[in-house]
Amino acid sequence: MTSNPNVGDTITYRLRPSENPCNPLRLWHGVIEHVYAGKDWYRVRLTDEGYEGIRELVLGFQVVEVSCVDKIKIE
């Protein structure tokens, strides 16, 4: 992982081996809704077709890529 994910960022991740995925290399996509303080955990709302809106817990080691939301500074 190259950056620290924040609320609103989109992440690409893989399922944990303990979830016994049919395709362990499949990439999943979701928007971070909550970052757990002091943990490397994220509550994510999936954006993949057919899975939109499903929420799940993603651990930091699962994250493959982070697409950061541009922060707009309002003066």
CHARMM internal coordinates of N, CA and C (Angstrom, degrees):
IC EDIT
DIST 1 N 1 CA 1.4440
DIST 1 CA 1 C 1.5258
ANGL 1 N 1 CA 1 C 107.89
DIST 1 C 2 N 1.3502
ANGL 1 CA 1 C 2 N 117.24
DIHE 1 N 1 CA 1 C 2 N 137.02
DIST 2 N 2 CA 1.4539
ANGL 1 C 2 N 2 CA 120.11
DIHE 1 CA 1 C 2 N 2 CA -175.39
DIST 2 CA 2 C 1.5166
ANGL 2 N 2 CA 2 C 113.63
DIHE 1 C 2 N 2 CA 2 C -100.53
DIST 2 C 3 N 1.3145
ANGL 2 CA 2 C 3 N 118.74
DIHE 2 N 2 CA 2 C 3 N -18.00
DIST 3 N 3 CA 1.4632
ANGL 2 C 3 N 3 CA 120.00
DIHE 2 CA 2 C 3 N 3 CA 179.49
DIST 3 CA 3 C 1.5223
ANGL 3 N 3 CA 3 C 109.86
DIHE 2 C 3 N 3 CA 3 C -143.78
DIST 3 C 4 N 1.3293
ANGL 3 CA 3 C 4 N 115.79
DIHE 3 N 3 CA 3 C 4 N 164.80
DIST 4 N 4 CA 1.4575
ANGL 3 C 4 N 4 CA 120.47
DIHE 3 CA 3 C 4 N 4 CA 178.60
DIST 4 CA 4 C 1.5191
ANGL 4 N 4 CA 4 C 109.24
DIHE 3 C 4 N 4 CA 4 C -85.23
DIST 4 C 5 N 1.3090
ANGL 4 CA 4 C 5 N 117.97
DIHE 4 N 4 CA 4 C 5 N 117.58
DIST 5 N 5 CA 1.4627
ANGL 4 C 5 N 5 CA 120.77
DIHE 4 CA 4 C 5 N 5 CA -179.48
DIST 5 CA 5 C 1.5311
ANGL 5 N 5 CA 5 C 112.03
DIHE 4 C 5 N 5 CA 5 C -65.55
DIST 5 C 6 N 1.3119
ANGL 5 CA 5 C 6 N 115.78
DIHE 5 N 5 CA 5 C 6 N 144.88
DIST 6 N 6 CA 1.4627
ANGL 5 C 6 N 6 CA 123.46
DIHE 5 CA 5 C 6 N 6 CA 178.02
DIST 6 CA 6 C 1.5154
ANGL 6 N 6 CA 6 C 110.05
DIHE 5 C 6 N 6 CA 6 C -125.53
DIST 6 C 7 N 1.3230
ANGL 6 CA 6 C 7 N 116.48
DIHE 6 N 6 CA 6 C 7 N 164.95
DIST 7 N 7 CA 1.4671
ANGL 6 C 7 N 7 CA 121.36
DIHE 6 CA 6 C 7 N 7 CA 176.18
DIST 7 CA 7 C 1.5319
ANGL 7 N 7 CA 7 C 108.57
DIHE 6 C 7 N 7 CA 7 C -55.61
DIST 7 C 8 N 1.3280
ANGL 7 CA 7 C 8 N 115.63
DIHE 7 N 7 CA 7 C 8 N 133.63
DIST 8 N 8 CA 1.4591
ANGL 7 C 8 N 8 CA 121.67
DIHE 7 CA 7 C 8 N 8 CA 179.59
DIST 8 CA 8 C 1.5143
ANGL 8 N 8 CA 8 C 113.84
DIHE 7 C 8 N 8 CA 8 C 96.47
DIST 8 C 9 N 1.3383
ANGL 8 CA 8 C 9 N 116.89
DIHE 8 N 8 CA 8 C 9 N -19.72
DIST 9 N 9 CA 1.4653
ANGL 8 C 9 N 9 CA 120.15
DIHE 8 CA 8 C 9 N 9 CA 177.98
DIST 9 CA 9 C 1.5260
ANGL 9 N 9 CA 9 C 109.74
DIHE 8 C 9 N 9 CA 9 C -71.65
DIST 9 C 10 N 1.3245
ANGL 9 CA 9 C 10 N 115.47
DIHE 9 N 9 CA 9 C 10 N 153.23
DIST 10 N 10 CA 1.4545
ANGL 9 C 10 N 10 CA 121.51
DIHE 9 CA 9 C 10 N 10 CA 174.59
DIST 10 CA 10 C 1.5226
ANGL 10 N 10 CA 10 C 107.71
DIHE 9 C 10 N 10 CA 10 C -100.90
DIST 10 C 11 N 1.3292
ANGL 10 CA 10 C 11 N 115.70
DIHE 10 N 10 CA 10 C 11 N 133.19
DIST 11 N 11 CA 1.4572
ANGL 10 C 11 N 11 CA 119.37
DIHE 10 CA 10 C 11 N 11 CA 178.02
DIST 11 CA 11 C 1.5248
ANGL 11 N 11 CA 11 C 110.24
DIHE 10 C 11 N 11 CA 11 C -119.50
DIST 11 C 12 N 1.3082
ANGL 11 CA 11 C 12 N 114.13
DIHE 11 N 11 CA 11 C 12 N 152.45
DIST 12 N 12 CA 1.4592
ANGL 11 C 12 N 12 CA 122.93
DIHE 11 CA 11 C 12 N 12 CA 172.05
DIST 12 CA 12 C 1.5198
ANGL 12 N 12 CA 12 C 105.35
DIHE 11 C 12 N 12 CA 12 C -112.93
DIST 12 C 13 N 1.3214
ANGL 12 CA 12 C 13 N 117.04
DIHE 12 N 12 CA 12 C 13 N 132.72
DIST 13 N 13 CA 1.4632
ANGL 12 C 13 N 13 CA 120.29
DIHE 12 CA 12 C 13 N 13 CA -174.53
DIST 13 CA 13 C 1.5188
ANGL 13 N 13 CA 13 C 111.29
DIHE 12 C 13 N 13 CA 13 C -150.61
DIST 13 C 14 N 1.3228
ANGL 13 CA 13 C 14 N 115.09
DIHE 13 N 13 CA 13 C 14 N 168.32
DIST 14 N 14 CA 1.4668
ANGL 13 C 14 N 14 CA 122.30
DIHE 13 CA 13 C 14 N 14 CA 175.26
DIST 14 CA 14 C 1.5215
ANGL 14 N 14 CA 14 C 108.42
DIHE 13 C 14 N 14 CA 14 C -114.60
DIST 14 C 15 N 1.3249
ANGL 14 CA 14 C 15 N 115.73
DIHE 14 N 14 CA 14 C 15 N 155.09
DIST 15 N 15 CA 1.4615
ANGL 14 C 15 N 15 CA 120.27
DIHE 14 CA 14 C 15 N 15 CA 176.65
DIST 15 CA 15 C 1.5294
ANGL 15 N 15 CA 15 C 109.57
DIHE 14 C 15 N 15 CA 15 C -70.34
DIST 15 C 16 N 1.3205
ANGL 15 CA 15 C 16 N 115.69
DIHE 15 N 15 CA 15 C 16 N 153.39
DIST 16 N 16 CA 1.4616
ANGL 15 C 16 N 16 CA 121.51
DIHE 15 CA 15 C 16 N 16 CA 177.24
DIST 16 CA 16 C 1.5356
ANGL 16 N 16 CA 16 C 110.03
DIHE 15 C 16 N 16 CA 16 C -69.78
DIST 16 C 17 N 1.3241
ANGL 16 CA 16 C 17 N 118.38
DIHE 16 N 16 CA 16 C 17 N 145.75
DIST 17 N 17 CA 1.4660
ANGL 16 C 17 N 17 CA 120.95
DIHE 16 CA 16 C 17 N 17 CA 176.54
DIST 17 CA 17 C 1.5258
ANGL 17 N 17 CA 17 C 112.12
DIHE 16 C 17 N 17 CA 17 C -55.71
DIST 17 C 18 N 1.3370
ANGL 17 CA 17 C 18 N 117.10
DIHE 17 N 17 CA 17 C 18 N -33.78
DIST 18 N 18 CA 1.4650
ANGL 17 C 18 N 18 CA 120.76
DIHE 17 CA 17 C 18 N 18 CA -179.40
DIST 18 CA 18 C 1.5296
ANGL 18 N 18 CA 18 C 112.54
DIHE 17 C 18 N 18 CA 18 C -67.07
DIST 18 C 19 N 1.3411
ANGL 18 CA 18 C 19 N 117.39
DIHE 18 N 18 CA 18 C 19 N -13.98
DIST 19 N 19 CA 1.4666
ANGL 18 C 19 N 19 CA 121.34
DIHE 18 CA 18 C 19 N 19 CA 176.97
DIST 19 CA 19 C 1.5313
ANGL 19 N 19 CA 19 C 111.74
DIHE 18 C 19 N 19 CA 19 C -85.65
DIST 19 C 20 N 1.3370
ANGL 19 CA 19 C 20 N 116.67
DIHE 19 N 19 CA 19 C 20 N -0.95
DIST 20 N 20 CA 1.4680
ANGL 19 C 20 N 20 CA 123.38
DIHE 19 CA 19 C 20 N 20 CA 178.78
DIST 20 CA 20 C 1.5281
ANGL 20 N 20 CA 20 C 112.43
DIHE 19 C 20 N 20 CA 20 C 48.92
DIST 20 C 21 N 1.3439
ANGL 20 CA 20 C 21 N 117.80
DIHE 20 N 20 CA 20 C 21 N 56.65
DIST 21 N 21 CA 1.4650
ANGL 20 C 21 N 21 CA 119.42
DIHE 20 CA 20 C 21 N 21 CA -178.93
DIST 21 CA 21 C 1.5264
ANGL 21 N 21 CA 21 C 111.58
DIHE 20 C 21 N 21 CA 21 C -67.18
DIST 21 C 22 N 1.3385
ANGL 21 CA 21 C 22 N 116.04
DIHE 21 N 21 CA 21 C 22 N 143.35
DIST 22 N 22 CA 1.4706
ANGL 21 C 22 N 22 CA 120.96
DIHE 21 CA 21 C 22 N 22 CA 176.46
DIST 22 CA 22 C 1.5244
ANGL 22 N 22 CA 22 C 110.15
DIHE 21 C 22 N 22 CA 22 C -64.18
DIST 22 C 23 N 1.3339
ANGL 22 CA 22 C 23 N 115.79
DIHE 22 N 22 CA 22 C 23 N -38.27
DIST 23 N 23 CA 1.4571
ANGL 22 C 23 N 23 CA 121.29
DIHE 22 CA 22 C 23 N 23 CA 177.82
DIST 23 CA 23 C 1.5321
ANGL 23 N 23 CA 23 C 107.67
DIHE 22 C 23 N 23 CA 23 C -124.32
DIST 23 C 24 N 1.3182
ANGL 23 CA 23 C 24 N 117.95
DIHE 23 N 23 CA 23 C 24 N 93.05
DIST 24 N 24 CA 1.4655
ANGL 23 C 24 N 24 CA 120.63
DIHE 23 CA 23 C 24 N 24 CA -175.31
DIST 24 CA 24 C 1.5248
ANGL 24 N 24 CA 24 C 114.37
DIHE 23 C 24 N 24 CA 24 C -66.02
DIST 24 C 25 N 1.3293
ANGL 24 CA 24 C 25 N 117.89
DIHE 24 N 24 CA 24 C 25 N -14.22
DIST 25 N 25 CA 1.4633
ANGL 24 C 25 N 25 CA 120.94
DIHE 24 CA 24 C 25 N 25 CA 179.75
DIST 25 CA 25 C 1.5281
ANGL 25 N 25 CA 25 C 112.81
DIHE 24 C 25 N 25 CA 25 C -93.52
DIST 25 C 26 N 1.3255
ANGL 25 CA 25 C 26 N 116.58
DIHE 25 N 25 CA 25 C 26 N -6.33
DIST 26 N 26 CA 1.4626
ANGL 25 C 26 N 26 CA 119.77
DIHE 25 CA 25 C 26 N 26 CA -179.59
DIST 26 CA 26 C 1.5265
ANGL 26 N 26 CA 26 C 110.52
DIHE 25 C 26 N 26 CA 26 C -61.37
DIST 26 C 27 N 1.3116
ANGL 26 CA 26 C 27 N 115.39
DIHE 26 N 26 CA 26 C 27 N 138.51
DIST 27 N 27 CA 1.4549
ANGL 26 C 27 N 27 CA 121.39
DIHE 26 CA 26 C 27 N 27 CA 177.15
DIST 27 CA 27 C 1.5202
ANGL 27 N 27 CA 27 C 109.79
DIHE 26 C 27 N 27 CA 27 C -98.70
DIST 27 C 28 N 1.3192
ANGL 27 CA 27 C 28 N 115.72
DIHE 27 N 27 CA 27 C 28 N 133.35
DIST 28 N 28 CA 1.4565
ANGL 27 C 28 N 28 CA 123.30
DIHE 27 CA 27 C 28 N 28 CA 178.29
DIST 28 CA 28 C 1.5239
ANGL 28 N 28 CA 28 C 108.29
DIHE 27 C 28 N 28 CA 28 C -110.97
DIST 28 C 29 N 1.3296
ANGL 28 CA 28 C 29 N 116.28
DIHE 28 N 28 CA 28 C 29 N 156.06
DIST 29 N 29 CA 1.4642
ANGL 28 C 29 N 29 CA 120.91
DIHE 28 CA 28 C 29 N 29 CA -176.69
DIST 29 CA 29 C 1.5222
ANGL 29 N 29 CA 29 C 109.40
DIHE 28 C 29 N 29 CA 29 C -132.23
DIST 29 C 30 N 1.3369
ANGL 29 CA 29 C 30 N 115.20
DIHE 29 N 29 CA 29 C 30 N 139.83
DIST 30 N 30 CA 1.4533
ANGL 29 C 30 N 30 CA 119.15
DIHE 29 CA 29 C 30 N 30 CA 178.98
DIST 30 CA 30 C 1.5160
ANGL 30 N 30 CA 30 C 111.58
DIHE 29 C 30 N 30 CA 30 C -159.54
DIST 30 C 31 N 1.3202
ANGL 30 CA 30 C 31 N 114.71
DIHE 30 N 30 CA 30 C 31 N 163.52
DIST 31 N 31 CA 1.4596
ANGL 30 C 31 N 31 CA 122.47
DIHE 30 CA 30 C 31 N 31 CA 177.91
DIST 31 CA 31 C 1.5233
ANGL 31 N 31 CA 31 C 107.66
DIHE 30 C 31 N 31 CA 31 C -102.91
DIST 31 C 32 N 1.3177
ANGL 31 CA 31 C 32 N 115.99
DIHE 31 N 31 CA 31 C 32 N 131.98
DIST 32 N 32 CA 1.4654
ANGL 31 C 32 N 32 CA 120.80
DIHE 31 CA 31 C 32 N 32 CA -179.83
DIST 32 CA 32 C 1.5179
ANGL 32 N 32 CA 32 C 109.64
DIHE 31 C 32 N 32 CA 32 C -72.80
DIST 32 C 33 N 1.3317
ANGL 32 CA 32 C 33 N 115.59
DIHE 32 N 32 CA 32 C 33 N 125.71
DIST 33 N 33 CA 1.4633
ANGL 32 C 33 N 33 CA 121.83
DIHE 32 CA 32 C 33 N 33 CA 177.20
DIST 33 CA 33 C 1.5281
ANGL 33 N 33 CA 33 C 111.71
DIHE 32 C 33 N 33 CA 33 C -102.60
DIST 33 C 34 N 1.3367
ANGL 33 CA 33 C 34 N 116.03
DIHE 33 N 33 CA 33 C 34 N -25.14
DIST 34 N 34 CA 1.4690
ANGL 33 C 34 N 34 CA 119.28
DIHE 33 CA 33 C 34 N 34 CA -178.53
DIST 34 CA 34 C 1.5235
ANGL 34 N 34 CA 34 C 109.19
DIHE 33 C 34 N 34 CA 34 C -154.54
DIST 34 C 35 N 1.3255
ANGL 34 CA 34 C 35 N 115.52
DIHE 34 N 34 CA 34 C 35 N 135.99
DIST 35 N 35 CA 1.4600
ANGL 34 C 35 N 35 CA 122.10
DIHE 34 CA 34 C 35 N 35 CA 173.36
DIST 35 CA 35 C 1.5227
ANGL 35 N 35 CA 35 C 106.53
DIHE 34 C 35 N 35 CA 35 C -108.61
DIST 35 C 36 N 1.3107
ANGL 35 CA 35 C 36 N 117.46
DIHE 35 N 35 CA 35 C 36 N 122.37
DIST 36 N 36 CA 1.4605
ANGL 35 C 36 N 36 CA 121.40
DIHE 35 CA 35 C 36 N 36 CA -178.26
DIST 36 CA 36 C 1.5267
ANGL 36 N 36 CA 36 C 109.67
DIHE 35 C 36 N 36 CA 36 C -78.01
DIST 36 C 37 N 1.3250
ANGL 36 CA 36 C 37 N 116.51
DIHE 36 N 36 CA 36 C 37 N 118.82
DIST 37 N 37 CA 1.4624
ANGL 36 C 37 N 37 CA 123.02
DIHE 36 CA 36 C 37 N 37 CA -177.33
DIST 37 CA 37 C 1.5204
ANGL 37 N 37 CA 37 C 110.61
DIHE 36 C 37 N 37 CA 37 C -59.30
DIST 37 C 38 N 1.3271
ANGL 37 CA 37 C 38 N 115.38
DIHE 37 N 37 CA 37 C 38 N 133.24
DIST 38 N 38 CA 1.4554
ANGL 37 C 38 N 38 CA 120.81
DIHE 37 CA 37 C 38 N 38 CA 177.42
DIST 38 CA 38 C 1.5159
ANGL 38 N 38 CA 38 C 114.03
DIHE 37 C 38 N 38 CA 38 C 76.09
DIST 38 C 39 N 1.3126
ANGL 38 CA 38 C 39 N 117.04
DIHE 38 N 38 CA 38 C 39 N 1.90
DIST 39 N 39 CA 1.4661
ANGL 38 C 39 N 39 CA 121.39
DIHE 38 CA 38 C 39 N 39 CA -179.38
DIST 39 CA 39 C 1.5208
ANGL 39 N 39 CA 39 C 108.39
DIHE 38 C 39 N 39 CA 39 C -125.22
DIST 39 C 40 N 1.2884
ANGL 39 CA 39 C 40 N 116.10
DIHE 39 N 39 CA 39 C 40 N 163.28
DIST 40 N 40 CA 1.4585
ANGL 39 C 40 N 40 CA 122.03
DIHE 39 CA 39 C 40 N 40 CA 174.64
DIST 40 CA 40 C 1.5362
ANGL 40 N 40 CA 40 C 106.96
DIHE 39 C 40 N 40 CA 40 C -104.39
DIST 40 C 41 N 1.3558
ANGL 40 CA 40 C 41 N 114.62
DIHE 40 N 40 CA 40 C 41 N 52.40
DIST 41 N 41 CA 1.4636
ANGL 40 C 41 N 41 CA 122.26
DIHE 40 CA 40 C 41 N 41 CA -176.73
DIST 41 CA 41 C 1.5105
ANGL 41 N 41 CA 41 C 109.39
DIHE 40 C 41 N 41 CA 41 C -124.39
DIST 41 C 42 N 1.3358
ANGL 41 CA 41 C 42 N 115.99
DIHE 41 N 41 CA 41 C 42 N 149.33
DIST 42 N 42 CA 1.4681
ANGL 41 C 42 N 42 CA 121.76
DIHE 41 CA 41 C 42 N 42 CA -178.87
DIST 42 CA 42 C 1.5229
ANGL 42 N 42 CA 42 C 109.70
DIHE 41 C 42 N 42 CA 42 C -139.96
DIST 42 C 43 N 1.3472
ANGL 42 CA 42 C 43 N 116.40
DIHE 42 N 42 CA 42 C 43 N 136.22
DIST 43 N 43 CA 1.4666
ANGL 42 C 43 N 43 CA 119.79
DIHE 42 CA 42 C 43 N 43 CA 170.13
DIST 43 CA 43 C 1.5186
ANGL 43 N 43 CA 43 C 105.30
DIHE 42 C 43 N 43 CA 43 C -91.19
DIST 43 C 44 N 1.3257
ANGL 43 CA 43 C 44 N 115.42
DIHE 43 N 43 CA 43 C 44 N 125.05
DIST 44 N 44 CA 1.4584
ANGL 43 C 44 N 44 CA 122.34
DIHE 43 CA 43 C 44 N 44 CA -172.21
DIST 44 CA 44 C 1.5294
ANGL 44 N 44 CA 44 C 110.43
DIHE 43 C 44 N 44 CA 44 C -122.39
DIST 44 C 45 N 1.3350
ANGL 44 CA 44 C 45 N 115.74
DIHE 44 N 44 CA 44 C 45 N 140.64
DIST 45 N 45 CA 1.4713
ANGL 44 C 45 N 45 CA 122.55
DIHE 44 CA 44 C 45 N 45 CA 171.73
DIST 45 CA 45 C 1.5167
ANGL 45 N 45 CA 45 C 106.62
DIHE 44 C 45 N 45 CA 45 C -103.36
DIST 45 C 46 N 1.3323
ANGL 45 CA 45 C 46 N 116.46
DIHE 45 N 45 CA 45 C 46 N 116.84
DIST 46 N 46 CA 1.4546
ANGL 45 C 46 N 46 CA 121.02
DIHE 45 CA 45 C 46 N 46 CA -176.33
DIST 46 CA 46 C 1.5240
ANGL 46 N 46 CA 46 C 112.09
DIHE 45 C 46 N 46 CA 46 C -65.49
DIST 46 C 47 N 1.3354
ANGL 46 CA 46 C 47 N 115.05
DIHE 46 N 46 CA 46 C 47 N 147.59
DIST 47 N 47 CA 1.4652
ANGL 46 C 47 N 47 CA 121.61
DIHE 46 CA 46 C 47 N 47 CA 178.80
DIST 47 CA 47 C 1.5258
ANGL 47 N 47 CA 47 C 111.66
DIHE 46 C 47 N 47 CA 47 C -120.36
DIST 47 C 48 N 1.3223
ANGL 47 CA 47 C 48 N 117.77
DIHE 47 N 47 CA 47 C 48 N -0.44
DIST 48 N 48 CA 1.4610
ANGL 47 C 48 N 48 CA 121.02
DIHE 47 CA 47 C 48 N 48 CA 179.98
DIST 48 CA 48 C 1.5259
ANGL 48 N 48 CA 48 C 110.85
DIHE 47 C 48 N 48 CA 48 C -68.69
DIST 48 C 49 N 1.3332
ANGL 48 CA 48 C 49 N 115.87
DIHE 48 N 48 CA 48 C 49 N 140.42
DIST 49 N 49 CA 1.4649
ANGL 48 C 49 N 49 CA 121.45
DIHE 48 CA 48 C 49 N 49 CA -179.14
DIST 49 CA 49 C 1.5281
ANGL 49 N 49 CA 49 C 110.26
DIHE 48 C 49 N 49 CA 49 C -55.68
DIST 49 C 50 N 1.3228
ANGL 49 CA 49 C 50 N 115.15
DIHE 49 N 49 CA 49 C 50 N 131.70
DIST 50 N 50 CA 1.4553
ANGL 49 C 50 N 50 CA 121.33
DIHE 49 CA 49 C 50 N 50 CA -179.02
DIST 50 CA 50 C 1.5228
ANGL 50 N 50 CA 50 C 113.42
DIHE 49 C 50 N 50 CA 50 C 88.97
DIST 50 C 51 N 1.3255
ANGL 50 CA 50 C 51 N 116.60
DIHE 50 N 50 CA 50 C 51 N -12.54
DIST 51 N 51 CA 1.4646
ANGL 50 C 51 N 51 CA 121.53
DIHE 50 CA 50 C 51 N 51 CA -179.13
DIST 51 CA 51 C 1.5263
ANGL 51 N 51 CA 51 C 111.57
DIHE 50 C 51 N 51 CA 51 C -125.71
DIST 51 C 52 N 1.3434
ANGL 51 CA 51 C 52 N 116.56
DIHE 51 N 51 CA 51 C 52 N 8.64
DIST 52 N 52 CA 1.4613
ANGL 51 C 52 N 52 CA 120.89
DIHE 51 CA 51 C 52 N 52 CA -176.15
DIST 52 CA 52 C 1.5213
ANGL 52 N 52 CA 52 C 111.29
DIHE 51 C 52 N 52 CA 52 C -54.34
DIST 52 C 53 N 1.3341
ANGL 52 CA 52 C 53 N 114.93
DIHE 52 N 52 CA 52 C 53 N 134.85
DIST 53 N 53 CA 1.4533
ANGL 52 C 53 N 53 CA 120.22
DIHE 52 CA 52 C 53 N 53 CA 175.17
DIST 53 CA 53 C 1.5208
ANGL 53 N 53 CA 53 C 115.82
DIHE 52 C 53 N 53 CA 53 C 87.37
DIST 53 C 54 N 1.3175
ANGL 53 CA 53 C 54 N 118.08
DIHE 53 N 53 CA 53 C 54 N -15.49
DIST 54 N 54 CA 1.4653
ANGL 53 C 54 N 54 CA 120.09
DIHE 53 CA 53 C 54 N 54 CA 177.49
DIST 54 CA 54 C 1.5229
ANGL 54 N 54 CA 54 C 107.74
DIHE 53 C 54 N 54 CA 54 C -68.31
DIST 54 C 55 N 1.3127
ANGL 54 CA 54 C 55 N 115.92
DIHE 54 N 54 CA 54 C 55 N 137.92
DIST 55 N 55 CA 1.4655
ANGL 54 C 55 N 55 CA 120.68
DIHE 54 CA 54 C 55 N 55 CA -179.81
DIST 55 CA 55 C 1.5234
ANGL 55 N 55 CA 55 C 109.77
DIHE 54 C 55 N 55 CA 55 C -110.46
DIST 55 C 56 N 1.3470
ANGL 55 CA 55 C 56 N 114.23
DIHE 55 N 55 CA 55 C 56 N 142.31
DIST 56 N 56 CA 1.4559
ANGL 55 C 56 N 56 CA 118.66
DIHE 55 CA 55 C 56 N 56 CA 176.40
DIST 56 CA 56 C 1.5188
ANGL 56 N 56 CA 56 C 110.33
DIHE 55 C 56 N 56 CA 56 C -151.80
DIST 56 C 57 N 1.3149
ANGL 56 CA 56 C 57 N 114.88
DIHE 56 N 56 CA 56 C 57 N 163.79
DIST 57 N 57 CA 1.4508
ANGL 56 C 57 N 57 CA 122.33
DIHE 56 CA 56 C 57 N 57 CA 178.33
DIST 57 CA 57 C 1.5237
ANGL 57 N 57 CA 57 C 108.45
DIHE 56 C 57 N 57 CA 57 C -90.61
DIST 57 C 58 N 1.3268
ANGL 57 CA 57 C 58 N 115.82
DIHE 57 N 57 CA 57 C 58 N 128.80
DIST 58 N 58 CA 1.4625
ANGL 57 C 58 N 58 CA 121.53
DIHE 57 CA 57 C 58 N 58 CA 178.55
DIST 58 CA 58 C 1.5327
ANGL 58 N 58 CA 58 C 107.62
DIHE 57 C 58 N 58 CA 58 C -118.46
DIST 58 C 59 N 1.3112
ANGL 58 CA 58 C 59 N 116.08
DIHE 58 N 58 CA 58 C 59 N 131.55
DIST 59 N 59 CA 1.4599
ANGL 58 C 59 N 59 CA 121.26
DIHE 58 CA 58 C 59 N 59 CA 177.72
DIST 59 CA 59 C 1.5283
ANGL 59 N 59 CA 59 C 109.30
DIHE 58 C 59 N 59 CA 59 C -92.98
DIST 59 C 60 N 1.3114
ANGL 59 CA 59 C 60 N 115.92
DIHE 59 N 59 CA 59 C 60 N 152.47
DIST 60 N 60 CA 1.4574
ANGL 59 C 60 N 60 CA 121.03
DIHE 59 CA 59 C 60 N 60 CA -174.74
DIST 60 CA 60 C 1.5162
ANGL 60 N 60 CA 60 C 114.66
DIHE 59 C 60 N 60 CA 60 C -53.64
DIST 60 C 61 N 1.3299
ANGL 60 CA 60 C 61 N 118.34
DIHE 60 N 60 CA 60 C 61 N -38.24
DIST 61 N 61 CA 1.4609
ANGL 60 C 61 N 61 CA 120.12
DIHE 60 CA 60 C 61 N 61 CA -177.24
DIST 61 CA 61 C 1.5329
ANGL 61 N 61 CA 61 C 112.84
DIHE 60 C 61 N 61 CA 61 C -67.64
DIST 61 C 62 N 1.3473
ANGL 61 CA 61 C 62 N 117.05
DIHE 61 N 61 CA 61 C 62 N -16.34
DIST 62 N 62 CA 1.4614
ANGL 61 C 62 N 62 CA 120.41
DIHE 61 CA 61 C 62 N 62 CA 179.17
DIST 62 CA 62 C 1.5249
ANGL 62 N 62 CA 62 C 112.50
DIHE 61 C 62 N 62 CA 62 C -80.36
DIST 62 C 63 N 1.3236
ANGL 62 CA 62 C 63 N 116.99
DIHE 62 N 62 CA 62 C 63 N -21.24
DIST 63 N 63 CA 1.4625
ANGL 62 C 63 N 63 CA 121.64
DIHE 62 CA 62 C 63 N 63 CA -172.87
DIST 63 CA 63 C 1.5206
ANGL 63 N 63 CA 63 C 110.58
DIHE 62 C 63 N 63 CA 63 C -73.31
DIST 63 C 64 N 1.3413
ANGL 63 CA 63 C 64 N 114.66
DIHE 63 N 63 CA 63 C 64 N 128.35
DIST 64 N 64 CA 1.4599
ANGL 63 C 64 N 64 CA 122.36
DIHE 63 CA 63 C 64 N 64 CA 179.74
DIST 64 CA 64 C 1.5282
ANGL 64 N 64 CA 64 C 110.46
DIHE 63 C 64 N 64 CA 64 C -100.47
DIST 64 C 65 N 1.3444
ANGL 64 CA 64 C 65 N 116.42
DIHE 64 N 64 CA 64 C 65 N -37.07
DIST 65 N 65 CA 1.4688
ANGL 64 C 65 N 65 CA 121.05
DIHE 64 CA 64 C 65 N 65 CA -175.72
DIST 65 CA 65 C 1.5205
ANGL 65 N 65 CA 65 C 110.18
DIHE 64 C 65 N 65 CA 65 C -150.91
DIST 65 C 66 N 1.3206
ANGL 65 CA 65 C 66 N 116.10
DIHE 65 N 65 CA 65 C 66 N 147.89
DIST 66 N 66 CA 1.4596
ANGL 65 C 66 N 66 CA 122.84
DIHE 65 CA 65 C 66 N 66 CA 176.97
DIST 66 CA 66 C 1.5203
ANGL 66 N 66 CA 66 C 108.28
DIHE 65 C 66 N 66 CA 66 C -123.46
DIST 66 C 67 N 1.3346
ANGL 66 CA 66 C 67 N 116.30
DIHE 66 N 66 CA 66 C 67 N 127.59
DIST 67 N 67 CA 1.4674
ANGL 66 C 67 N 67 CA 121.77
DIHE 66 CA 66 C 67 N 67 CA 173.16
DIST 67 CA 67 C 1.5140
ANGL 67 N 67 CA 67 C 106.10
DIHE 66 C 67 N 67 CA 67 C -108.99
DIST 67 C 68 N 1.3359
ANGL 67 CA 67 C 68 N 115.64
DIHE 67 N 67 CA 67 C 68 N 106.82
DIST 68 N 68 CA 1.4538
ANGL 67 C 68 N 68 CA 121.04
DIHE 67 CA 67 C 68 N 68 CA -175.39
DIST 68 CA 68 C 1.5265
ANGL 68 N 68 CA 68 C 112.16
DIHE 67 C 68 N 68 CA 68 C -76.78
DIST 68 C 69 N 1.3165
ANGL 68 CA 68 C 69 N 114.04
DIHE 68 N 68 CA 68 C 69 N 143.73
DIST 69 N 69 CA 1.4613
ANGL 68 C 69 N 69 CA 120.72
DIHE 68 CA 68 C 69 N 69 CA 174.69
DIST 69 CA 69 C 1.5211
ANGL 69 N 69 CA 69 C 107.09
DIHE 68 C 69 N 69 CA 69 C -79.65
DIST 69 C 70 N 1.3244
ANGL 69 CA 69 C 70 N 116.22
DIHE 69 N 69 CA 69 C 70 N 135.91
DIST 70 N 70 CA 1.4597
ANGL 69 C 70 N 70 CA 119.57
DIHE 69 CA 69 C 70 N 70 CA 176.02
DIST 70 CA 70 C 1.5156
ANGL 70 N 70 CA 70 C 108.75
DIHE 69 C 70 N 70 CA 70 C -68.15
DIST 70 C 71 N 1.3093
ANGL 70 CA 70 C 71 N 115.75
DIHE 70 N 70 CA 70 C 71 N 127.73
DIST 71 N 71 CA 1.4617
ANGL 70 C 71 N 71 CA 120.78
DIHE 70 CA 70 C 71 N 71 CA 178.14
DIST 71 CA 71 C 1.5237
ANGL 71 N 71 CA 71 C 108.46
DIHE 70 C 71 N 71 CA 71 C -88.35
DIST 71 C 72 N 1.3053
ANGL 71 CA 71 C 72 N 117.10
DIHE 71 N 71 CA 71 C 72 N 121.35
DIST 72 N 72 CA 1.4610
ANGL 71 C 72 N 72 CA 122.15
DIHE 71 CA 71 C 72 N 72 CA -179.70
DIST 72 CA 72 C 1.5240
ANGL 72 N 72 CA 72 C 109.02
DIHE 71 C 72 N 72 CA 72 C -93.32
DIST 72 C 73 N 1.3028
ANGL 72 CA 72 C 73 N 116.02
DIHE 72 N 72 CA 72 C 73 N 125.56
DIST 73 N 73 CA 1.4558
ANGL 72 C 73 N 73 CA 120.57
DIHE 72 CA 72 C 73 N 73 CA 179.54
DIST 73 CA 73 C 1.5301
ANGL 73 N 73 CA 73 C 108.40
DIHE 72 C 73 N 73 CA 73 C -92.56
DIST 73 C 74 N 1.3140
ANGL 73 CA 73 C 74 N 116.42
DIHE 73 N 73 CA 73 C 74 N 121.30
DIST 74 N 74 CA 1.4490
ANGL 73 C 74 N 74 CA 121.93
DIHE 73 CA 73 C 74 N 74 CA -179.83
DIST 74 CA 74 C 1.5180
ANGL 74 N 74 CA 74 C 107.96
DIHE 73 C 74 N 74 CA 74 C -103.86
DIST 74 C 75 N 1.3118
ANGL 74 CA 74 C 75 N 115.84
DIHE 74 N 74 CA 74 C 75 N 125.58
DIST 75 N 75 CA 1.4711
ANGL 74 C 75 N 75 CA 119.85
DIHE 74 CA 74 C 75 N 75 CA 179.71
DIST 75 CA 75 C 1.5042
ANGL 75 N 75 CA 75 C 110.75
DIHE 74 C 75 N 75 CA 75 C -111.90
END
COOR INIT
IC SEED 1 N 1 CA 1 C
IC BUILD
